[in-house]
Amino acid sequence: MSEHSPTRRQSESKRDLRRRFTALRRQVTLEERDATSAEIARKLFASVPWQNIRAMHIYSSVPNWREIDTEPIVLGVREAFPDIEMTRPGTTKNEPVPKTKFDLIVVPVLAFDSGNYRLGLGAGFYDRFLADQLHALT
């Protein structure tokens, strides 16, 4: 059975998936991360109905984790849409869930499937947070 076969994937636990995708993400070069970050920012700016956004939540990326760099998005929003209230959480596991209702939430992701179901880091912050933000664009 190959590593990528559906049977193998279905049998993997979330913990195993996190280990596998964390290892894959560590192999991403800084150049690849920067190029992907720029492409994601470009697509975000092109696809969001910014006239409807009043409050935005965007995660603070951790460069050592080879996450997508969110700083270009933050700087771009501040420059183009200075009236949008922007919230950036810390990176601790005990971060309190914000009570503000957001119009746009940029969510970190370790992996996602063809249905756009995300696999996060496992602390459950975004599961709890998004459960109360059903109207937000994510």
N, C-alpha and C positions, 0 to 999 in steps of 0.2 A: 504494500500500500504506500503510495507516495505521500510526502508531507503535505501536499496541497489537495489531496482527494477529499471529497465531501465527508466521507465516513470518518476520516481522521479529524477533520475540523470539528465535526459534531461531537466527537468524543473528548476534545480538549476542554479543560476547565478554563474559566476566566483567568485564573492565576497562571495557567500554562500559556494562554494566549498573550497575557501581559508580558510574560518573560520573553516569549518569542518576538513580539513586536517591539519591545524595548531593545532587544539585541539588534534587530534590523534597523531601528532608528539610529542606534549608535554608529552604524556603518555609513550613514548619510554624511557626505562631506559638507563643510561650511558653505562652499560654493553652491552645492545642490540645495541646501536649506535656504540660502539667500535668494536663489532664483525662484524657488517654490513660494517663498514668503511674498516676493514681489508679485507673482502671478495670482496668488490668493487675494492680495490687497487689491490688485487691478480688477479682478472679478467681483469682489465685494463692493467696490466703489461704483462699478457699472450696474450692479443688479439690485441694490437696496433702494427702496423708495425714500430717499433722505428727507423729503418734505414731510414725511409722516413720523420721523424719529425725533423724539423729545428727550428720551433717556436711554442711554446705552451702557451695557456692561461688557467689558472685554477683559479676558484673563491676562495676567502678566506672565509672559513667556519666560522660560528659564533656558538661557543659551546652552548651558552644559548638558541639558537633556535633549538637545538638538530639536527642540520644538520649533514650530513655525514662529518666526519673529513677529510679534504683534506691534512693535514700536512704529513701523511705517504706517500702520493703520491708525494708531493713536495720533501721530503727528498730522496725518492727512485729514482726519476728522476735525482736529482742533483748528487746523488752518481753513478748511473749506466750510465747516459747520460749527462755528464757535459757540452757538447757542445750545448745542446738544450737551446735556448733562452726562458726563462720562464717569463711570465708576470702574475702578480696577482693584480686584481683590488681592490679598497677599497670597503666598504660596504655602501656608501652613495647613496641616490637616484639620486644625480646629477653627478654621476661619468661620465667623458667623455668617449665616445665610442672610443676605440683604432683604429688607422688607419692601423696598422700592419696587414699583411695577415698571419694568423696562419694556421698551418698544423693540429693541434689538439686543441680542446677547451673542457675543462671539465666544464660542465654547471650545475648550481644548479637547483634543481627541488623540488617542494613541493609535486606534484603528477604527474602521467602520466597514460595514458589509454593504451588499448591493441594495439593501433597503434603507441605507443611511442610519442604521442603528449604530450608535457609537460605543466604543470600549474606552473607558477612561482609565485613570490610574488606580481606581479601586477604593478611594476614600469615601465616595458617595456624596460629596459636596454638590456636584451638579445634578445628581439625581434628586436630591432634596430641593435644591434651588429651582430647577426647571419644573418641578411638580406644581409650583405655585405661580408659574409664569406662562400659562398656557396660551395667552394671546401674543406673546413676544415672537418676533422673527428670530430664529436661531441659525 
